Amino acid sequence: EHKSEYRCPQCLLEKRKANPQTIQAKPPGAEDLQRTKLSEWLEKHVAGKVEERRKTLLREKAESENMSELDALKAMGDAGPIIIRQVTSTDRKLEVRERMKRRYAHKNYPDEFPFRCKCIVVFQKLDGVDVILFALYVYEHDAKNPAPNTRTVYVSYLDSVHFMRPRKLRTFVYHEILISYLDYARQRGFATAHIWACPPLKGDDYIFYAKPEDQKTPKDGRLRQWYIDMLVECQKRDIVGKVTNMYDLYFANEKLDATAVPYLEGDYFPGEAENIIKDIEEGGSKKGGSSSKKSKKKRNGSSSSSSSGTSNKTKSKSKAGRSGTRSGSNDEDEVEMPEPSYKDGGRDQVMVKLGDTIQPMKESFIVAFLNWKGAKEEDMVVPKEITEYREKAKKEKEESGKDPTADDVLSSALADEASSSSSNNRKRDANGNIRAAGSNSSSTTATDKNGQLVKIADDDIDEMDCEFFNNRQAFLNLCRGNHYQFDELRRSKHTSMMVLWHLHNRGAPKFVQQCASCNREILTGTRHHCNVCTDFDLCDECFKNPNTDRGA
């Protein structure tokens, strides 16, 4: 039996005084992760907005329930600070698919589109533990990118779990993260933002593995409205101008061909365009036609689900080939006419067929024009109520004595840096000061809450590679392979702790192999791996045991 000697608190205190022990250092947490200009921008903006919102909710609760603000604060509960960090920033290339490349070779269509992949992760300290609550993937195509991807931002994936405290702030915080990111992007010189509002199928995961059962998955309409509400707030703050959709912008214009549509990693267009070109090249066979009455009827009946139809799976399973609804057959009596030559001025049949496919679900393909330095006047047109709101807000600021044109120091630094980078290549630090002419460093420094200097990396220049966060599938595989789940708060805390450990120890093995015989984790000694079976391993002890079942 296990025995332990009892000591009263007084005796224990005397023992510790007699034998002082060094207090172990606290393991690094979310705040100790690498900081970047983007993460600093987002965190500062969100912290200010959250503080304002909490005060508003506090006053409303105190007034509605007739209690003091102190009692209302206790009733709302303690909410830990929100920590925002950027965990990846890598340069990647999207190869144009073969049929698309061949069909538009006469227009010098690019062979590839380079872009910058960034992943942003949001933590909140709950009960003293950093918990992951939100993750966002964005793809940035800068000014050096060839058309049609020039100055384009694509909001690729986002996912969350509902453990934020207070729960009422959840949508508000996530909206503010996207709003502040779009503000950051437009000041860096990006002109358009593309969003595909496509919810996962029930039970599927985008980024977080095994979310809570009581967390609802939004339907198509609700998710679209969630994005629209965010973009309307962007319009009120003069961050975004016109908000439209991909169909009205590209497919409704008969003069445009498929080379005018942005070719984005994981978007609907690349996979579906490739399938349509294949159908056209094969002479419009009965298998793949997409312009018949029967196929249109099927699309109209199932457009809200944004389900599969290309050679890849749905967005919920593999967004690298997210695809909308396509029918699998045509009316047998209907014969498809030969395609008129668009090279001689005819309509591009790829645009015709793809336009017919996406028209019933066009509102899911959102395009927002950002209010950047070179924005066109026609792209900044907003509804009348937005214009009135802006004028009213400007007047209120003037009456309060605050300069309505005054921006944050970092905002000015970003705008100046974006405009001057192509001419004199001057850089500014986090405080807005111009760096010395001979300084080639892409990072700056700032002070943390303890007054210590910390490095702030430039997310547009510095490479931040993270094997399991470079894409959402890699992180999902990490969580599945190690049973890192988010279905309960206690499991989310454990998962977050392990993810933080991996982030601070990026070279460590991501998976621990188990012995197929004794089912123990092989942490020490020799691991004997089968050369045929990818998931069959034996520990050294079982390998030396002649009675061990080797699966032969």
C-alpha positions as CSV (number, residue, x, y, z in Angstrom):
1,E,0.0,0.0,0.0
2,H,1.0,3.5,-0.7
3,K,1.7,5.6,2.4
4,S,2.4,9.3,2.9
5,E,3.3,11.1,6.0
6,Y,0.8,13.8,7.1
7,R,2.1,17.2,7.9
8,C,0.0,20.1,9.2
9,P,0.3,23.4,7.2
10,Q,2.5,25.0,9.9
11,C,5.0,22.1,9.9
12,L,5.0,22.1,6.1
13,L,5.8,25.8,6.1
14,E,8.7,25.3,8.5
15,K,10.0,22.5,6.4
16,R,10.0,24.6,3.3
17,K,11.7,27.4,5.1
18,A,14.4,25.0,6.3
19,N,14.9,23.5,2.8
20,P,14.1,26.3,0.3
21,Q,13.4,25.0,-3.2
22,T,13.7,27.0,-6.4
23,I,10.3,27.7,-7.9
24,Q,10.1,26.1,-11.3
25,A,9.7,28.5,-14.2
26,K,6.2,28.8,-15.7
27,P,6.0,27.0,-19.0
28,P,5.7,29.4,-22.0
29,G,2.2,30.3,-22.9
30,A,0.3,32.1,-25.7
31,E,1.7,35.5,-24.7
32,D,5.3,34.1,-25.3
33,L,4.6,33.2,-28.9
34,Q,6.3,35.2,-31.7
35,R,4.7,38.6,-32.2
36,T,4.2,40.2,-35.6
37,K,3.1,43.5,-36.9
38,L,-0.2,41.9,-37.9
39,S,-0.8,40.3,-34.5
40,E,0.1,43.5,-32.7
41,W,-2.4,45.4,-34.9
42,L,-5.2,42.9,-34.3
43,E,-4.6,42.5,-30.6
44,K,-4.5,46.2,-29.9
45,H,-7.6,47.0,-32.0
46,V,-9.6,44.1,-30.5
47,A,-8.6,44.8,-26.9
48,G,-9.9,48.4,-27.2
49,K,-13.1,47.4,-28.8
50,V,-13.8,44.6,-26.3
51,E,-13.2,47.0,-23.4
52,E,-15.8,49.4,-24.8
53,R,-18.2,46.6,-25.5
54,R,-17.9,45.1,-22.0
55,K,-18.6,48.5,-20.4
56,T,-21.7,48.9,-22.6
57,L,-22.9,45.4,-21.6
58,L,-22.2,46.1,-18.0
59,R,-24.3,49.3,-18.0
60,E,-27.1,47.6,-19.8
61,K,-27.2,44.7,-17.3
62,A,-27.1,47.0,-14.3
63,E,-30.0,49.1,-15.7
64,S,-32.1,46.2,-16.9
65,E,-31.8,44.2,-13.6
66,N,-31.7,47.3,-11.3
67,M,-28.4,46.5,-9.7
68,S,-25.1,48.3,-9.1
69,E,-22.4,48.0,-11.7
70,L,-20.2,46.2,-9.2
71,D,-22.9,43.5,-8.8
72,A,-23.4,43.4,-12.6
73,L,-19.7,42.8,-13.0
74,K,-19.7,39.9,-10.6
75,A,-22.8,38.5,-12.4
76,M,-21.1,38.7,-15.8
77,G,-18.2,36.7,-14.5
78,D,-14.5,37.0,-14.9
79,A,-13.3,37.2,-18.5
80,G,-9.6,36.6,-19.2
81,P,-7.6,38.6,-21.7
82,I,-7.8,37.8,-25.4
83,I,-4.4,37.0,-26.9
84,I,-3.9,37.1,-30.7
85,R,-0.9,35.6,-32.4
86,Q,0.1,34.8,-35.9
87,V,1.6,31.3,-36.1
88,T,2.5,31.1,-39.9
89,S,3.5,33.4,-42.7
90,T,4.8,31.5,-45.7
91,D,5.2,32.1,-49.4
92,R,3.4,29.6,-51.5
93,K,2.5,29.1,-55.2
94,L,-0.7,28.0,-56.8
95,E,-0.1,26.0,-60.0
96,V,-2.7,26.7,-62.7
97,R,-4.4,23.5,-63.8
98,E,-3.4,22.0,-67.2
99,R,-6.7,22.6,-69.1
100,M,-7.1,26.1,-67.9
101,K,-3.5,26.9,-68.9
102,R,-3.8,25.3,-72.3
103,R,-7.2,27.0,-73.2
104,Y,-6.0,30.5,-72.4
105,A,-2.4,30.2,-73.5
106,H,-3.0,32.7,-76.3
107,K,-3.8,35.4,-73.6
108,N,-0.5,34.7,-71.8
109,Y,-2.3,33.4,-68.8
110,P,0.2,32.8,-65.9
111,D,1.4,29.3,-65.1
112,E,1.3,30.0,-61.4
113,F,0.1,32.5,-58.8
114,P,2.4,33.2,-55.8
115,F,0.7,34.2,-52.5
116,R,1.4,34.7,-48.8
117,C,-0.4,32.3,-46.5
118,K,-1.0,33.6,-43.0
119,C,-2.7,31.8,-40.0
120,I,-4.0,33.8,-37.0
121,V,-4.9,32.0,-33.8
122,V,-6.9,33.6,-30.9
123,F,-6.5,32.5,-27.3
124,Q,-8.4,33.5,-24.1
125,K,-7.1,32.9,-20.6
126,L,-9.8,30.8,-18.9
127,D,-9.3,29.8,-15.3
128,G,-5.6,30.7,-15.7
129,V,-5.2,28.5,-18.8
130,D,-4.7,29.7,-22.4
131,V,-7.4,28.2,-24.5
132,I,-7.6,28.3,-28.3
133,L,-11.0,29.7,-29.4
134,F,-10.6,30.9,-33.0
135,A,-8.4,30.3,-36.1
136,L,-8.2,32.2,-39.4
137,Y,-6.4,31.4,-42.6
138,V,-5.9,34.2,-45.2
139,Y,-4.2,34.2,-48.6
140,E,-2.6,37.5,-49.8
141,H,-1.8,38.2,-53.4
142,D,0.2,41.5,-53.5
143,A,0.8,44.1,-56.2
144,K,3.5,42.0,-57.8
145,N,1.0,39.2,-58.5
146,P,-0.2,38.9,-62.2
147,A,-3.7,39.7,-63.1
148,P,-6.4,38.8,-62.2
149,N,-5.1,38.1,-58.7
150,T,-3.3,41.5,-58.2
151,R,-3.9,43.1,-54.8
152,T,-6.4,40.4,-53.8
153,V,-7.0,39.0,-50.3
154,Y,-8.8,35.7,-49.9
155,V,-10.4,34.8,-46.5
156,S,-9.9,31.1,-46.9
157,Y,-11.0,29.4,-43.6
158,L,-12.1,30.3,-40.1
159,D,-13.3,28.1,-37.3
160,S,-14.1,28.6,-33.6
161,V,-15.4,26.9,-30.4
162,H,-17.9,28.5,-28.1
163,F,-16.0,28.7,-24.8
164,M,-15.4,32.4,-24.9
165,R,-16.4,34.4,-21.8
166,P,-18.7,36.1,-21.7
167,R,-20.5,34.2,-24.5
168,K,-22.2,37.4,-25.7
169,L,-18.9,38.8,-26.9
170,R,-18.2,35.8,-29.2
171,T,-19.6,37.1,-32.5
172,F,-18.5,40.7,-31.6
173,V,-14.9,39.6,-31.1
174,Y,-14.7,37.5,-34.3
175,H,-16.2,40.3,-36.3
176,E,-13.7,42.8,-34.9
177,I,-10.8,40.5,-35.8
178,L,-12.0,40.3,-39.5
179,I,-12.7,44.1,-39.6
180,S,-9.3,45.0,-38.2
181,Y,-7.6,42.5,-40.6
182,L,-9.3,44.1,-43.6
183,D,-8.3,47.5,-42.3
184,Y,-4.7,46.3,-42.1
185,A,-4.9,44.8,-45.6
186,R,-6.3,47.9,-47.3
187,Q,-3.6,50.0,-45.7
188,R,-1.0,47.5,-47.1
189,G,-2.4,48.2,-50.6
190,F,-4.8,45.4,-51.1
191,A,-7.8,46.3,-53.3
192,T,-10.4,43.5,-53.0
193,A,-11.3,40.8,-50.4
194,H,-13.0,37.5,-51.5
195,I,-15.0,35.3,-49.2
196,W,-16.8,32.1,-50.0
197,A,-19.5,31.6,-47.4
198,C,-19.7,27.8,-47.3
199,P,-20.5,26.1,-44.0
200,P,-19.3,22.6,-43.3
201,L,-21.6,19.6,-43.3
202,K,-22.8,18.6,-39.9
203,G,-20.2,16.5,-38.2
204,D,-17.3,17.7,-40.4
205,D,-14.5,19.8,-39.1
206,Y,-12.6,22.7,-40.8
207,I,-9.8,23.4,-38.4
208,F,-10.8,22.3,-34.8
209,Y,-11.3,18.6,-34.3
210,A,-14.4,17.3,-32.4
211,K,-16.2,20.5,-31.5
212,P,-18.9,20.6,-28.7
213,E,-22.1,18.8,-29.6
214,D,-24.2,21.7,-28.5
215,Q,-22.4,24.1,-30.8
216,K,-24.6,24.7,-33.8
217,T,-23.3,24.7,-37.4
218,P,-24.7,27.7,-39.3
219,K,-26.7,27.2,-42.4
220,D,-25.8,28.9,-45.7
221,G,-28.1,31.9,-45.2
222,R,-27.0,32.5,-41.6
223,L,-23.3,32.3,-42.5
224,R,-23.8,34.7,-45.4
225,Q,-25.6,37.1,-43.2
226,W,-22.8,36.8,-40.6
227,Y,-20.2,37.9,-43.2
228,I,-22.5,40.7,-44.6
229,D,-23.1,42.1,-41.1
230,M,-19.3,42.3,-40.7
231,L,-18.8,44.0,-44.0
232,V,-21.6,46.5,-43.3
233,E,-19.7,47.5,-40.2
234,C,-16.6,47.8,-42.4
235,Q,-18.5,50.2,-44.6
236,K,-19.6,52.3,-41.7
237,R,-15.9,52.7,-40.7
238,D,-14.9,53.5,-44.3
239,I,-12.8,50.4,-44.6
240,V,-14.8,48.8,-47.4
241,G,-16.7,50.4,-50.3
242,K,-18.9,48.4,-52.6
243,V,-19.9,44.9,-51.6
244,T,-21.0,42.6,-54.4
245,N,-20.7,39.0,-55.5
246,M,-18.6,37.1,-58.0
247,Y,-21.4,36.4,-60.4
248,D,-22.5,40.1,-60.8
249,L,-18.9,41.2,-61.0
250,Y,-17.5,38.8,-63.5
251,F,-20.2,36.4,-65.0
252,A,-22.9,39.0,-65.7
253,N,-20.5,40.9,-68.0
254,E,-20.6,39.2,-71.4
255,K,-17.3,40.9,-72.5
256,L,-15.3,39.1,-69.8
257,D,-13.8,35.6,-70.2
258,A,-12.4,33.2,-67.5
259,T,-9.1,35.0,-67.4
260,A,-10.8,37.9,-65.6
261,V,-11.8,35.8,-62.5
262,P,-9.3,35.6,-59.7
263,Y,-7.6,32.2,-59.5
264,L,-7.4,31.5,-55.7
265,E,-6.2,28.5,-53.7
266,G,-9.1,26.5,-52.4
267,D,-11.7,28.6,-54.1
268,Y,-14.7,27.3,-56.1
269,F,-13.6,28.6,-59.5
270,P,-10.4,26.6,-60.3
271,G,-11.8,23.2,-59.9
272,E,-15.2,23.8,-61.5
273,A,-13.6,25.7,-64.4
274,E,-11.3,22.8,-65.1
275,N,-14.3,20.4,-65.2
276,I,-16.2,22.6,-67.6
277,I,-13.2,23.0,-69.9
278,K,-12.9,19.2,-69.9
279,D,-16.6,18.9,-70.9
280,I,-16.2,21.4,-73.7
281,E,-13.0,19.7,-75.0
282,E,-14.8,16.3,-75.0
283,G,-17.6,17.7,-77.1
284,G,-20.2,18.2,-74.4
285,S,-20.7,14.5,-73.6
286,K,-23.9,13.5,-71.7
287,K,-21.9,12.8,-68.6
288,G,-20.7,16.3,-67.8
289,G,-23.0,18.7,-69.5
290,S,-24.1,21.5,-67.2
291,S,-26.4,23.7,-69.3
292,S,-29.5,21.5,-69.7
293,K,-32.8,22.2,-68.2
294,K,-32.6,19.1,-66.0
295,S,-29.2,20.1,-64.6
296,K,-30.5,23.7,-63.9
297,K,-33.4,22.2,-62.0
298,K,-31.1,20.1,-59.9
299,R,-28.8,23.1,-59.1
300,N,-31.7,25.3,-58.1
301,G,-32.9,22.5,-55.8
302,S,-29.6,22.0,-54.0
303,S,-27.7,25.3,-54.3
304,S,-27.9,26.1,-50.6
305,S,-25.9,23.1,-49.6
306,S,-22.8,24.0,-51.7
307,S,-22.1,20.4,-52.1
308,S,-19.6,18.4,-54.2
309,G,-19.3,18.4,-58.0
310,T,-15.6,18.6,-59.0
311,S,-12.9,16.0,-58.8
312,N,-12.3,17.1,-55.3
313,K,-14.5,16.8,-52.2
314,T,-16.6,19.5,-50.5
315,K,-15.1,22.4,-48.7
316,S,-15.7,20.6,-45.4
317,K,-13.5,17.7,-46.5
318,S,-10.9,19.2,-48.8
319,K,-11.1,22.9,-49.4
320,A,-8.2,22.6,-51.9
321,G,-11.0,21.6,-54.3
322,R,-14.1,23.2,-52.8
323,S,-16.9,22.8,-55.3
324,G,-20.5,23.8,-55.7
325,T,-23.4,21.7,-56.9
326,R,-23.2,20.2,-60.4
327,S,-25.5,17.7,-61.9
328,G,-24.3,14.4,-63.3
329,S,-26.6,14.0,-66.3
330,N,-28.4,15.7,-69.2
331,D,-31.8,15.2,-70.9
332,E,-31.2,12.5,-73.4
333,D,-33.2,14.2,-76.1
334,E,-31.3,17.5,-75.9
335,V,-28.3,17.9,-78.1
336,E,-25.7,20.5,-77.1
337,M,-24.7,22.9,-79.8
338,P,-21.0,23.4,-80.7
339,E,-19.2,26.1,-78.8
340,P,-18.9,29.4,-80.7
341,S,-15.3,30.7,-80.9
342,Y,-14.8,33.2,-78.2
343,K,-11.5,34.1,-79.7
344,D,-13.4,35.7,-82.6
345,G,-15.6,37.7,-80.4
346,G,-18.1,35.1,-79.2
347,R,-19.0,34.5,-75.6
348,D,-16.7,32.3,-73.6
349,Q,-18.6,29.1,-72.9
350,V,-16.7,28.5,-69.7
351,M,-18.2,31.7,-68.3
352,V,-21.7,30.8,-69.6
353,K,-21.7,27.3,-68.1
354,L,-20.0,28.3,-64.8
355,G,-22.3,31.3,-64.5
356,D,-25.4,29.1,-64.9
357,T,-24.0,26.9,-62.1
358,I,-23.3,29.6,-59.6
359,Q,-26.2,31.9,-60.3
360,P,-28.6,30.2,-57.8
361,M,-25.9,30.5,-55.0
362,K,-24.2,33.7,-56.1
363,E,-24.7,35.4,-52.8
364,S,-22.3,33.0,-51.2
365,F,-19.4,34.3,-53.3
366,I,-18.8,37.7,-51.7
367,V,-16.4,40.3,-53.1
368,A,-15.7,43.5,-51.1
369,F,-13.7,46.5,-52.5
370,L,-11.3,47.8,-49.9
371,N,-10.8,51.5,-49.4
372,W,-7.1,51.6,-50.3
373,K,-5.0,54.5,-51.5
374,G,-5.6,53.7,-55.2
375,A,-9.3,52.8,-55.0
376,K,-11.6,53.8,-57.9
377,E,-14.5,56.1,-57.1
378,E,-17.0,53.7,-58.6
379,D,-15.8,51.0,-56.3
380,M,-16.4,53.1,-53.2
381,V,-20.1,53.5,-53.8
382,V,-22.1,52.5,-50.7
383,P,-25.8,52.6,-49.8
384,K,-27.4,55.9,-48.7
385,E,-27.8,54.8,-45.1
386,I,-24.1,54.0,-44.8
387,T,-23.3,57.5,-46.2
388,E,-25.6,59.1,-43.6
389,Y,-24.1,57.1,-40.8
390,R,-20.6,58.2,-41.8
391,E,-21.6,61.8,-41.8
392,K,-23.3,61.5,-38.5
393,A,-20.3,59.8,-36.9
394,K,-18.0,62.4,-38.3
395,K,-20.1,65.2,-36.9
396,E,-20.2,63.5,-33.4
397,K,-16.4,63.3,-33.4
398,E,-16.1,66.9,-34.3
399,E,-18.4,67.9,-31.6
400,S,-16.5,65.8,-29.0
401,G,-13.3,67.6,-30.0
402,K,-11.6,64.6,-31.5
403,D,-10.0,64.9,-34.9
404,P,-12.0,62.6,-37.1
405,T,-9.1,62.2,-39.5
406,A,-6.7,61.2,-36.7
407,D,-5.6,57.5,-36.9
408,D,-3.6,55.2,-34.8
409,V,0.2,55.7,-35.0
410,L,0.6,52.2,-36.4
411,S,-2.1,52.9,-39.0
412,S,-0.1,55.9,-40.3
413,A,3.1,53.8,-40.3
414,L,1.4,51.1,-42.3
415,A,0.1,53.5,-44.9
416,D,3.4,55.3,-45.2
417,E,5.3,52.1,-45.5
418,A,3.0,50.7,-48.1
419,S,3.2,53.8,-50.3
420,S,7.0,54.4,-50.0
421,S,8.2,50.8,-50.2
422,S,8.4,50.8,-54.0
423,S,10.2,54.1,-54.3
424,N,12.7,54.7,-51.5
425,N,12.1,51.5,-49.5
426,R,11.9,53.3,-46.2
427,K,10.7,51.3,-43.2
428,R,9.1,52.3,-39.9
429,D,9.3,50.7,-36.5
430,A,6.3,49.9,-34.3
431,N,6.3,53.5,-32.9
432,G,6.1,55.0,-36.4
433,N,9.7,56.2,-36.5
434,I,11.6,55.8,-39.7
435,R,14.5,53.4,-39.5
436,A,18.0,54.3,-40.2
437,A,19.0,54.1,-43.9
438,G,21.5,51.3,-43.4
439,S,19.1,49.1,-41.4
440,N,18.1,46.0,-43.3
441,S,16.2,44.3,-40.4
442,S,12.6,43.4,-41.2
443,S,11.7,43.2,-37.5
444,T,11.2,45.8,-34.7
445,T,11.1,45.7,-31.0
446,A,8.5,46.6,-28.4
447,T,8.0,46.2,-24.6
448,D,5.7,43.7,-23.1
449,K,3.6,44.1,-20.0
450,N,6.6,43.3,-17.8
451,G,8.7,46.1,-19.5
452,Q,10.9,43.6,-21.3
453,L,11.9,44.0,-25.0
454,V,10.3,41.6,-27.4
455,K,10.9,41.2,-31.1
456,I,8.1,42.0,-33.5
457,A,8.5,40.3,-36.8
458,D,7.4,41.7,-40.2
459,D,4.9,39.2,-41.4
460,D,5.2,40.3,-45.0
461,I,9.0,39.6,-45.1
462,D,10.0,37.2,-42.3
463,E,9.3,33.5,-43.0
464,M,7.3,31.9,-40.2
465,D,7.0,28.2,-41.0
466,C,5.0,25.8,-38.8
467,E,4.6,22.3,-40.1
468,F,1.2,21.7,-38.5
469,F,-0.3,25.1,-39.0
470,N,0.8,25.7,-42.6
471,N,-2.6,24.6,-43.7
472,R,-5.8,23.6,-41.9
473,Q,-5.6,19.9,-42.9
474,A,-2.2,19.5,-41.2
475,F,-3.6,20.9,-38.0
476,L,-6.7,18.8,-38.2
477,N,-4.5,15.7,-38.7
478,L,-2.3,16.6,-35.7
479,C,-5.4,16.8,-33.5
480,R,-7.0,13.6,-34.9
481,G,-3.7,11.6,-34.6
482,N,-3.2,12.7,-31.0
483,H,-6.8,12.9,-29.9
484,Y,-6.6,16.6,-29.3
485,Q,-10.4,17.4,-29.0
486,F,-12.4,20.5,-28.4
487,D,-15.8,19.0,-27.4
488,E,-15.4,20.0,-23.7
489,L,-13.7,22.9,-21.9
490,R,-11.4,20.6,-20.0
491,R,-10.3,18.8,-23.2
492,S,-9.9,22.2,-25.0
493,K,-7.6,23.2,-22.2
494,H,-5.5,20.1,-22.6
495,T,-5.5,20.5,-26.4
496,S,-4.4,24.1,-26.2
497,M,-1.6,23.2,-23.7
498,M,-0.3,20.6,-26.1
499,V,-0.6,22.9,-29.2
500,L,1.3,25.6,-27.3
501,W,4.0,23.0,-26.5
502,H,4.3,22.1,-30.1
503,L,4.4,25.8,-31.1
504,H,7.3,26.4,-28.7
505,N,9.0,23.2,-29.7
506,R,8.5,23.1,-33.4
507,G,11.2,20.5,-34.1
508,A,9.8,17.9,-31.7
509,P,7.9,14.8,-33.0
510,K,4.3,15.5,-33.6
511,F,3.0,12.0,-33.0
512,V,3.9,9.3,-30.4
513,Q,3.8,5.8,-31.8
514,Q,2.2,3.0,-29.8
515,C,3.3,-0.6,-29.6
516,A,0.8,-2.8,-31.6
517,S,1.3,-5.6,-29.0
518,C,1.3,-4.0,-25.6
519,N,-0.4,-0.7,-26.6
520,R,2.1,1.3,-24.6
521,E,3.5,4.5,-26.1
522,I,7.1,4.0,-27.3
523,L,8.8,6.9,-25.6
524,T,12.3,5.3,-25.0
525,G,14.4,2.6,-26.6
526,T,14.2,1.3,-30.1
527,R,11.0,1.4,-32.1
528,H,10.7,-1.4,-34.6
529,H,8.6,-0.3,-37.6
530,C,7.0,-2.6,-40.2
531,N,8.2,-1.9,-43.8
532,V,4.9,-2.9,-45.2
533,C,2.2,-1.7,-42.8
534,T,2.5,2.1,-42.1
535,D,0.8,1.9,-38.7
536,F,2.5,-1.2,-37.2
537,D,5.2,-0.6,-34.6
538,L,6.6,-2.8,-31.8
539,C,8.6,-1.7,-28.7
540,D,11.9,-3.3,-28.1
541,E,10.6,-5.5,-25.3
542,C,7.8,-7.0,-27.4
543,F,10.0,-7.3,-30.5
544,K,12.4,-9.5,-28.5
545,N,9.6,-11.6,-27.1
546,P,9.1,-14.7,-29.5
547,N,5.5,-15.0,-28.5
548,T,4.6,-11.6,-29.8
549,D,2.0,-11.5,-32.6
550,R,3.8,-9.8,-35.5
551,G,0.8,-9.7,-37.8
552,A,2.1,-12.3,-40.2
